[in-house]
Amino acid sequence: MRFEMTRALDAIERRLSTDPLRTGAVIDIGEVARLADLDGGRPAQLIRVGLVVDALTWQTGDDGLAVYPVASRGLLSDTDLTANERMVIRRWSDDGLVEVVPAEASALGRAGEVATLLGQPLLSREQLPGYAGVRFAPKAAAGGATLDGGLGATPKRSAALGRRWECPVSDCASFGATAGPFSGGAVREGAQPPPQFVRGVPCCPRHGERLVDEGPQPLAVPMVARVEGAVCERFTVTEGRPVAVGRAPDDRERVVLGPHLGEEAVLRVSRNHLRLELRGDELLVTDLSTNGTVILERSGPRGAARPTGLPYDRPHPLGDWDVVQLFEGVELCRADRQSAPEGAARQRSVMGDAPTMAMRFPRP
C-alpha cells in the first residue's frame, strides 16, 4: 500500500505548478488535505489533493491542466499528516511546485490573492473576505469529488505578470534567477508566480523580501485546441508573436490540427484557418478561412454559449470564456478558462494508482 500511495503522490505532483501558464485554478493544500468527507479517511491526508485535481479535470475536460498550490509553513510540521506526506510537501516546495508562506500568514488568503492576480478560480469551501473572483467548492461525489458553485467575476490578469521579478534570496524557489525545475540552470522563462503585495509593494511570499524589478517580459496566454472534446494541442500566444492555427499553417508560429481531424473536418478546416495574437492584454482572433469561424461567447464558466460568426480578415477581441469553433467539434479556448464540452469523454484520473482502502474506508 505504501508503494501505491507513493505512485499516487507522484501522479499528483505532475499536476502541481506555480507557472501561471500551466495552471487553471488555485488551492490551499492545508484546507484540501482536511476535507475528510471526500473519502472518509484520516483527519488530514495529502491524497485528497488528487481528488480535487480530478474534479477540476472532469469539469474542464483537460487532464493536463495543473493547479497552483499554496501551503502554510506550519503544514510541514503538522502531525495530522504522516512523516512521508510532510516530506513530500517539503520536496514540492524545494522544487518550486508549491508556494509555501510563513506559518503566521494565511495560506488561504494568499491563495485568494494569487487567484485574483492570475484571474483564475479559487477551489475552496471557505468564504474568503474581500475575495470577489470565481470560487468553486470541492464536494464529495460518486467516485471522488466534484466542484460546486462557480459564481463571481473573473478579474483581469495583473500587470505585475508583465514584469520579471527577482528575490534577494538567491536560491528562492519562486523568484531566484535559476530556481525551480523549469529553469534547467538558466533564467526561468514564463514560469514566475505572481508577487505578493504588501501595502502596494511587491514582495516574495516565501521570504517577505522586497522583489527587484528586472524589467518587462511579454504577456502570454495559454491556449488549448480540442477535437471532439479531447485536448489535442497546447500552445501559448505571446505578445508580439501571432500564432496561426489550421489544418497545416505556413507560419513559423503555428498549430497544426490536420493529424487530429476526422474525414469531414479535414474538408472544412482551412490550411490557414485563423490567427491569434495578443496586443497588450487583449487577445484577438482573425478569421482567414474559406468556410468561416464561429465564436461561442460565454460570460463565465457557467454561462450559456451565444454563437457569433466572425467577419473575414478582421481582428475580433476574444473574451476570457469564449470558445473559437473552427468546425463542429474543433475548438480553441484559453487553457485556464475551460469547461468540458457536453458529451466529452471522461478524462484520465491522477488517482488511478491510489490504494482503494486508503481512499474510501474510514479508520476504526
N, C-alpha and C positions, 0 to 999 in steps of 0.2 A: 504493500500500500504506500510506503514511503516513496518508492521509486515512481509510482503512478502520480503521486502528489507533486513530485519534482517535475515530472514531464508536463503536468498541467500548468504549473507556475511558469515553466519555460515558454509554453504556448501563450500564456497571458502576457509575458514580458514582450513578446513580439508585437503586441498591440498597445504598448505604452510608449509615449513620446512627449517631449516638451518642444518639438518642432511644430510650429503653427501650421505648416503646410501639410502635415500628416494627420492632424487631429480634427475631430468633428464634435467633441464635447469635452467638458471639464468635470473632474470628480475630486472629492475629498476622500482619500483612501481610508482614513480612520472611520469616517461615517459608514462607508460601504462595507467595511470589514465587520461592522457591528449590526448589520441588517439580518439578524438571526432568523427572522421569519421567511427569508428567501430559501433556506434549506433545512431549518430546524436543527442546526448543529450547535457548535460551541458558541459562547457569547461573542467571540471575535475570531474570525479566520479569513485569511487573505484570499482564499479560493473564491470568495464572493465577488471579488473584482471581476473574475471571469464571467460570472452570471450577468453582471451589469454590462460588460463588454458585449456579450452575446445579445442582450436586449437591444443595444444600440445597432448591432448587426442586423437583427430582424427588422428593426424599424427603418433603417436606411437601405437595406438590400446590398450592403457593401461589407464583405468580410475582410477587407484590408484597411478599413478606417480605424485609426488609433484614438485613444482617449488621453487627455492631458491630466496626469495625476498630481495632486498636491497632498503633502503629508506633514503633520506636525513632528518636530524632532522628538517629542515625547513618545511617539509611536514606536521609536526604535528601542525603547526600554519597557514597553507595555507587556506585562506578564500574561495578559489575556491571549496574546499571540505566542506561538511556540518559538523556541530559540532559532529554529530554521527560518521561520517566517520573518523574524526581526532581521536576521542576517540577509535575507533576500531583499527586503526593503532597503537596507543599507547599501547593498550592491547596486540596486537600481538607482539609488541616489548618486553613488560614486560615478556611475556610467552616464549620468545626466538624463536618465529616463523618467525620474520623479523629482519634482521640486520639493525640497524639504525646508520648511520655515521654522524659525525659532520656537521653542516649546511655549513661550509666553504669547506668541502670536496665534491668531485664529486661522487654522488651515482652511476652514470653510469660507471665511472672509476673503482670504487670498484667492481661493477657487472662484468666488464670485467676481473678484476684480479681474482675474485672468479671463473669465468668460466674457466680461464686458469689453475688455481691451481687444480680444480676438473676435468678438461678435459671434461667439459660439455658445450653444446651450449649456446650462449647468445641470448636471444629473444629481439631484439631491431632494430629500424629503423635507428638508428644513426651509422654513420661510426666512430668508436672509434679509434683514432690514436694509433698505436702501438699494437692493438689487431689483432692477426693473427689466432684465433681459429674459430670454426664453428659459424656462425651467421644466424639466421632466422629473417625475418622482419614480424611482425604481420600486416595483411591487412584485410580490410573488405571483407566479402564473404556472400553468401546467408545463412541466418540463424545465422550469428555470425561473426567469424573471421577465417582466415587461416594463415599458416606460409609459407613465400616465401623465396627462397634462399637456404641456407644450404652449401654455399661454405666456404672454409677454412680448415685448417689442425686441427686434434684433438690432442692436446698436451697430453703428458703422465701426469698421476697424480703426484702431487708434493710430494717429500719425506717428506715435512712438515706434511702430513696427517698421517705419521707413528710415530708421536710424540704426547704426551699428554701435552697440554698447560694449564697454569693457569694464570688468570689475578689478579694483586694485589688488584683490587676492588672486594671484597669478594662476593658481590651479583650480579656480572656481569652475564647477561642472556646468554652470549655466552661462556665465559671461567671461570665462577665461579665453584667451586668444586661441588656445589649442585644446580646449577641454571637450570631453564627451566623445562618444563613439562615432559621431558624424564627421569629425574633422580629419581623421587619418593623419594627425600630426601637423596639420596645416590650419590656416584660419578657417573657421567653420562657415559654410555657405548656406544661407537661408534657413538656419535651424535655431536661431536665437529665440528664447521665450520673451514675453513682454516684461519690461521692468516693473518694479513695484514703486508706486508714487507715494511719497511721504511728504505731506504738505506741499504737493506740487513738484517735488524734487525726485527724479528717477533714481532709485536705489536698487541694490542687489537684494532680493528677498532672502537669500541664503545667509548673507553676511552683514546686511544692514549698511554696507558701504555705498557712498555716492558713486554712481556709474559715470564713466568718462565717455563722452560722445565722440566716437571715432569717425563721424561723418555719415552721409546718406548712403542708403542701399536701396535699390529699386524695389518697389512693392511687387508682390506676386500673389496670384490667386490659384489655389489648387482646383483642378477640374477632373472629372471622370467622363468617359464615354461608356454608355450601356447599350447592349443589344439584347432584346427580349428580357430585360430586367437584370441581366448579369453584367457586372463591371468588366469590360474587356481591355480598357486602356486608361492609364493615369497620366496626367501631364500638368504642367504649370504654365500659366500665362503671366509673363513678367513684363513690367513696364518697359516700353521701348523694343519689345521683341514679339511682334504679332505671330500667331500660330495659325496655320492653315489646316483645316480638317476636311476629309473627304475620302473617297474610295482609294485614291493614290495621289495625293497632292504633290506638286512640284517644288514647293518652297522648302528651304532648309529647315525651318522650324515647322514641323508638320506632325499630324496624327493620321496614320494610315488605318482605315477601317475595313478595307476590302476583304482581308482574310477572315473577318468575323461576320460578314454579311451573308444572308440567305440568298436564294436564287432571285427572288423578286426585288429585294433590297439592292442587290448589285446593279439592277437596271434603273433604279430610282435615285440612288445616291450618286451625285456627280463626282468626277475625279477631283476637282477642286470645289467643294460644296460651299464652304463658308470660311470666314476669317474671324478670329477672336483677337482682341487687343485691349490693353489696359492703358488708359490715359488718366494719370493721376489715380484717383480711387474709383474711377468709373470703368466698368467692364463693358466693352462694346462688341456686338456681333454684326457682321456684314454678310448678307446672302450673295453668293456668287454662282448659284446652282441653276440648272436647267428646269427642274421640277418644283423648285420653291422650298422654303423653310418656314416652319411654324414655331412660334413661341407660346408655350403653355405658361401663362402668367399666374403666379401664386403670391399671395400676400404674406404667407408664413408657412410653417411646417404642416399645419392642418388646413391650410387654405385650399379652396376648390380651384382647379385649373381653368383658366379662361384662354382659349386658343386665339392667337392673333397672327395673321400672316405677315411675313417680313417683306418690305419693299426691296426690290433688287438693287444691289450695289450701293446701299445707303446705310451707314453705321447706325445701329439701334442700341440704346442702353439696355443692359440685361439686369433685371432685378435680382436681389440676393437669392430668392427662392424660385426663380423662373427656370423652366426646362426648355432647352432647344431641341426641337424634333425635326430631324433630317428626313425621316420617313417613319411610318408607324413601327414602333419598337426599336428605333435607332435614335438615341437621345444623348444630349450633353447637359451637364449641370455642375454646379460647384460641389466639390467633394465634401465640403463641410456644411452643405445645405441640402442634404438628400432626404427623400422619403421613398421607401420601397414602392415601386410601381405595382399597381393592382395585378395580382396573379403571378408576381415574380416568384421564382423558385426559392426555397429556403436555403440560406447560406450556411457555410461551414461554421461549426462551433469551436471555440477555443477550449471548451470543456470536454472534448471527446476523450481525453486521457485522464480526466478526474476520477478518483475512486468513488464509485457509486455510494458505498456505505458512508463515506466521509461527507458526502453532499446531502444525502436525503434523510438519514435517520438520526434523531436526537440521541445524545448520550444518556445513559441511565442516570 
